[in-house]
Amino acid sequence: MYFLVISTELPLIGTGSAQYNFASNDLGKAASNQNINVIIVYYHQTAYSTTSKVPPYAKFREIYHPLFYKYRVDLVLQGHEHTYQRSYFSGE
């Protein structure tokens, strides 16, 4: 099992930022390691959300979701909202 914690509080989160490059390299190593069977990423702000009072952090999702998909992240945990929400992989 592999865990990666990333920040949603940094001013520079885009592609090419230090955090993005670190996350991409780190997830790439984890995904290619045959000893790691589950990859979990977690962070604070809400990037995925159902209808709620706090809208999702869409920019963060647009930047990092492709990495999560590319490196087959199994579970993404987020905080910020004090509700329970879940989703499932739709194959897209």
MDAnalysis code that builds the backbone (N, CA, C; Angstrom):
import MDAnalysis as mda
import numpy as np

u = mda.Universe.empty(276, n_residues=92, atom_resindex=np.repeat(np.arange(92), 3), trajectory=True)
u.add_TopologyAttr("name", ["N", "CA", "C"] * 92)
u.add_TopologyAttr("resid", np.arange(1, 93))
u.add_TopologyAttr("resname", ["MET", "TYR", "PHE", "LEU", "VAL", "ILE", "SER", "THR", "GLU", "LEU", "PRO", "LEU", "ILE", "GLY", "THR", "GLY", "SER", "ALA", "GLN", "TYR", "ASN", "PHE", "ALA", "SER", "ASN", "ASP", "LEU", "GLY", "LYS", "ALA", "ALA", "SER", "ASN", "GLN", "ASN", "ILE", "ASN", "VAL", "ILE", "ILE", "VAL", "TYR", "TYR", "HIS", "GLN", "THR", "ALA", "TYR", "SER", "THR", "THR", "SER", "LYS", "VAL", "PRO", "PRO", "TYR", "ALA", "LYS", "PHE", "ARG", "GLU", "ILE", "TYR", "HIS", "PRO", "LEU", "PHE", "TYR", "LYS", "TYR", "ARG", "VAL", "ASP", "LEU", "VAL", "LEU", "GLN", "GLY", "HIS", "GLU", "HIS", "THR", "TYR", "GLN", "ARG", "SER", "TYR", "PHE", "SER", "GLY", "GLU"])
u.atoms.positions = np.array([
    [0.848, -1.168, 0.000],
    [0.000, 0.000, 0.000],
    [0.895, 1.233, 0.000],
    [0.501, 2.236, -0.779],
    [1.304, 3.442, -0.919],
    [0.431, 4.671, -0.704],
    [0.912, 5.632, 0.076],
    [0.190, 6.867, 0.360],
    [0.982, 8.061, -0.156],
    [0.273, 8.999, -0.781],
    [0.868, 10.265, -1.190],
    [-0.012, 11.390, -0.666],
    [0.584, 12.321, 0.061],
    [-0.133, 13.485, 0.572],
    [0.321, 14.691, -0.239],
    [-0.650, 15.428, -0.785],
    [-0.302, 16.640, -1.520],
    [-1.092, 17.818, -0.954],
    [-0.598, 19.017, -1.205],
    [-1.202, 20.219, -0.638],
    [-2.145, 20.882, -1.623],
    [-3.287, 21.321, -1.122],
    [-4.191, 22.150, -1.915],
    [-4.062, 23.604, -1.483],
    [-3.140, 23.892, -0.584],
    [-2.984, 25.227, -0.019],
    [-1.858, 26.022, -0.677],
    [-1.066, 25.394, -1.518],
    [0.045, 26.092, -2.159],
    [-0.455, 27.038, -3.241],
    [0.202, 28.175, -3.422],
    [-0.248, 29.108, -4.458],
    [0.022, 28.585, -5.872],
    [1.056, 27.786, -6.040],
    [1.392, 27.243, -7.360],
    [1.175, 25.743, -7.365],
    [0.097, 25.301, -7.997],
    [-0.204, 23.870, -8.036],
    [-0.211, 23.316, -9.451],
    [-0.034, 24.176, -10.445],
    [-0.201, 23.777, -11.838],
    [0.870, 22.844, -12.359],
    [0.631, 22.355, -13.569],
    [1.623, 21.510, -14.229],
    [2.922, 22.287, -14.319],
    [4.001, 21.629, -14.010],
    [5.304, 22.277, -14.000],
    [5.698, 22.821, -12.644],
    [4.756, 22.895, -11.699],
    [5.103, 23.351, -10.345],
    [5.900, 22.263, -9.643],
    [6.596, 22.641, -8.594],
    [7.411, 21.670, -7.845],
    [6.537, 20.531, -7.312],
    [5.358, 20.871, -6.780],
    [4.493, 19.817, -6.240],
    [3.985, 18.892, -7.348],
    [3.574, 19.454, -8.462],
    [3.070, 18.637, -9.565],
    [4.157, 17.677, -10.053],
    [5.366, 18.199, -10.239],
    [6.467, 17.343, -10.698],
    [6.769, 16.244, -9.688],
    [6.764, 16.603, -8.401],
    [6.997, 15.600, -7.365],
    [5.913, 14.525, -7.398],
    [4.644, 14.957, -7.444],
    [3.532, 14.004, -7.446],
    [3.596, 13.099, -8.668],
    [3.877, 13.659, -9.825],
    [3.954, 12.871, -11.053],
    [5.070, 11.833, -10.965],
    [6.249, 12.260, -10.533],
    [7.374, 11.321, -10.399],
    [7.096, 10.259, -9.351],
    [6.557, 10.675, -8.233],
    [6.303, 9.753, -7.132],
    [5.234, 8.728, -7.493],
    [4.146, 9.182, -8.099],
    [3.089, 8.250, -8.515],
    [3.591, 7.314, -9.607],
    [4.440, 7.823, -10.488],
    [5.012, 6.972, -11.528],
    [5.839, 5.837, -10.938],
    [6.652, 6.155, -9.945],
    [7.451, 5.127, -9.264],
    [6.557, 4.121, -8.546],
    [5.535, 4.630, -7.868],
    [4.629, 3.737, -7.138],
    [3.875, 2.820, -8.089],
    [3.404, 3.368, -9.202],
    [2.621, 2.577, -10.163],
    [3.471, 1.494, -10.826],
    [4.765, 1.733, -10.970],
    [5.622, 0.742, -11.618],
    [6.241, -0.254, -10.639],
    [6.025, -0.047, -9.354],
    [6.559, -0.943, -8.329],
    [5.596, -2.112, -8.125],
    [6.014, -3.295, -8.479],
    [5.145, -4.473, -8.377],
    [4.820, -4.851, -6.939],
    [5.552, -4.314, -5.983],
    [5.279, -4.599, -4.576],
    [4.177, -3.708, -3.997],
    [3.749, -2.717, -4.763],
    [2.687, -1.809, -4.317],
    [1.404, -2.183, -5.044],
    [0.391, -2.600, -4.298],
    [-0.855, -3.041, -4.925],
    [-2.004, -2.046, -4.771],
    [-1.838, -1.042, -3.936],
    [-2.875, -0.018, -3.736],
    [-2.185, 1.335, -3.611],
    [-2.688, 2.327, -4.361],
    [-2.166, 3.697, -4.279],
    [-3.286, 4.601, -3.774],
    [-2.993, 5.352, -2.704],
    [-3.953, 6.253, -2.086],
    [-3.351, 7.653, -2.056],
    [-4.134, 8.638, -2.485],
    [-3.718, 10.043, -2.442],
    [-4.690, 10.782, -1.538],
    [-4.166, 11.684, -0.723],
    [-5.078, 12.503, 0.069],
    [-4.581, 13.924, 0.206],
    [-5.558, 14.827, 0.411],
    [-5.314, 16.259, 0.489],
    [-6.492, 16.919, 1.193],
    [-6.445, 18.238, 1.386],
    [-7.436, 18.937, 2.188],
    [-8.655, 19.431, 1.405],
    [-8.474, 20.357, 0.483],
    [-9.615, 20.981, -0.206],
    [-10.442, 19.962, -0.986],
    [-11.696, 20.278, -1.197],
    [-12.624, 19.390, -1.888],
    [-12.480, 19.546, -3.398],
    [-11.958, 18.526, -4.061],
    [-11.820, 18.560, -5.521],
    [-12.962, 17.803, -6.187],
    [-13.505, 16.842, -5.497],
    [-14.640, 16.055, -5.994],
    [-15.774, 16.267, -4.997],
    [-16.942, 16.614, -5.491],
    [-18.028, 16.901, -4.567],
    [-19.374, 16.753, -5.254],
    [-20.354, 16.324, -4.496],
    [-21.730, 16.360, -4.970],
    [-22.253, 17.767, -4.690],
    [-23.483, 18.031, -5.004],
    [-24.054, 19.344, -4.732],
    [-23.910, 19.657, -3.246],
    [-23.335, 20.787, -2.954],
    [-23.125, 21.160, -1.551],
    [-22.975, 22.671, -1.447],
    [-22.785, 23.136, -0.246],
    [-22.596, 24.564, -0.018],
    [-21.203, 25.022, -0.423],
    [-20.246, 24.105, -0.423],
    [-18.875, 24.433, -0.791],
    [-18.584, 23.818, -2.162],
    [-18.398, 24.646, -3.179],
    [-18.136, 24.091, -4.511],
    [-16.778, 23.399, -4.564],
    [-16.614, 22.428, -5.441],
    [-15.332, 21.743, -5.549],
    [-14.234, 22.667, -6.078],
    [-13.018, 22.351, -5.729],
    [-11.834, 23.076, -6.194],
    [-11.523, 22.526, -7.579],
    [-12.243, 23.027, -8.565],
    [-12.202, 22.485, -9.922],
    [-10.821, 22.589, -10.558],
    [-10.105, 23.672, -10.311],
    [-8.770, 23.833, -10.907],
    [-7.834, 22.728, -10.438],
    [-7.874, 22.436, -9.153],
    [-7.030, 21.361, -8.608],
    [-7.390, 20.032, -9.263],
    [-8.689, 19.764, -9.375],
    [-9.153, 18.515, -9.993],
    [-8.692, 18.427, -11.446],
    [-8.832, 19.510, -12.195],
    [-8.437, 19.504, -13.604],
    [-6.947, 19.241, -13.777],
    [-6.143, 19.707, -12.842],
    [-4.695, 19.521, -12.924],
    [-4.281, 18.122, -12.483],
    [-4.828, 17.650, -11.366],
    [-4.332, 16.401, -10.776],
    [-5.104, 15.146, -11.174],
    [-6.360, 15.270, -11.554],
    [-7.116, 14.070, -11.924],
    [-6.436, 13.276, -13.036],
    [-5.901, 13.912, -14.079],
    [-5.207, 13.125, -15.104],
    [-4.041, 12.301, -14.546],
    [-3.340, 12.838, -13.536],
    [-2.266, 12.053, -12.906],
    [-2.837, 10.852, -12.166],
    [-3.928, 11.077, -11.438],
    [-4.535, 9.978, -10.690],
    [-4.978, 8.875, -11.648],
    [-5.525, 9.259, -12.757],
    [-5.986, 8.289, -13.764],
    [-4.797, 7.590, -14.424],
    [-3.812, 8.370, -14.834],
    [-2.634, 7.820, -15.514],
    [-1.919, 6.775, -14.659],
    [-1.781, 7.048, -13.379],
    [-1.038, 6.151, -12.501],
    [-1.941, 5.227, -11.692],
    [-3.186, 5.115, -12.106],
    [-4.137, 4.152, -11.547],
    [-4.261, 4.271, -10.018],
    [-4.470, 5.496, -9.551],
    [-4.688, 5.718, -8.116],
    [-5.987, 5.023, -7.734],
    [-5.931, 4.231, -6.680],
    [-7.087, 3.432, -6.266],
    [-8.084, 4.201, -5.417],
    [-7.595, 5.150, -4.618],
    [-8.469, 5.851, -3.696],
    [-7.953, 7.267, -3.496],
    [-8.865, 8.244, -3.579],
    [-8.534, 9.637, -3.307],
    [-9.366, 10.073, -2.104],
    [-8.684, 10.536, -1.070],
    [-9.352, 11.016, 0.143],
    [-9.153, 12.520, 0.226],
    [-10.187, 13.221, 0.619],
    [-10.119, 14.672, 0.753],
    [-10.846, 15.094, 2.014],
    [-10.541, 16.286, 2.471],
    [-11.175, 16.790, 3.680],
    [-12.039, 17.989, 3.368],
    [-11.956, 18.977, 4.197],
    [-12.587, 20.279, 4.073],
    [-14.082, 20.262, 4.404],
    [-14.889, 19.570, 3.642],
    [-16.319, 19.506, 3.944],
    [-16.545, 18.474, 5.032],
    [-17.492, 18.737, 5.864],
    [-17.757, 17.832, 6.979],
    [-18.968, 16.969, 6.654],
    [-18.879, 16.306, 5.522],
    [-19.919, 15.386, 5.087],
    [-19.271, 14.131, 4.542],
    [-20.048, 13.099, 4.404],
    [-19.578, 11.848, 3.815],
    [-20.095, 11.776, 2.384],
    [-19.186, 11.607, 1.448],
    [-19.558, 11.456, 0.044],
    [-18.689, 10.365, -0.538],
    [-19.221, 9.655, -1.502],
    [-18.424, 8.622, -2.148],
    [-18.823, 8.532, -3.611],
    [-17.955, 7.939, -4.383],
    [-18.237, 7.738, -5.797],
    [-17.630, 6.407, -6.203],
    [-17.807, 6.040, -7.428],
    [-17.221, 4.816, -7.945],
    [-16.678, 5.070, -9.328],
    [-15.752, 4.225, -9.729],
    [-15.117, 4.346, -11.033],
    [-16.145, 4.036, -12.124],
    [-16.279, 4.948, -13.055],
    [-17.275, 4.765, -14.112],
    [-16.670, 4.238, -15.402],
    [-15.365, 4.027, -15.420],
    [-14.711, 3.509, -16.616],
    [-14.220, 4.585, -17.556],
    [-14.395, 5.833, -17.191],
    [-13.942, 6.935, -18.056],
    [-12.605, 7.457, -17.600],
])
